[in-house]
């Protein structure tokens, strides 16, 4: 009798390095999110997946952003603009 494969119930949410470009710029220009979340026809991540990633990695991304732009920047971090202040910042 054939053995039925079990579906892996653990979701691959990616890592900080996978999400960094997408959450800073609004789109993943390196293809790091392939297989991690649904991407639209333009390669943009699903909004809910991005929101979840922002909750996980937003504080770290903002710490890096502030260190790289100590005097501010003419650009706004996309995750901050879309989802507000990250938790635990």
Number of C-alpha atoms within 10 A of each C-alpha: 3 4 5 6 6 6 6 7 6 6 8 10 17 15 14 16 12 18 24 21 20 25 27 20 14 18 19 21 12 10 13 16 23 14 11 16 18 15 17 9 7 8 15 18 23 12 14 11 15 21 18 13 21 26 16 17 20 28 17 16 23 19 12 12 16 13 11 11 12 9 8 11 11 7 9 12 20 16 25 17 12 14 16 12 15 18 11 9 9
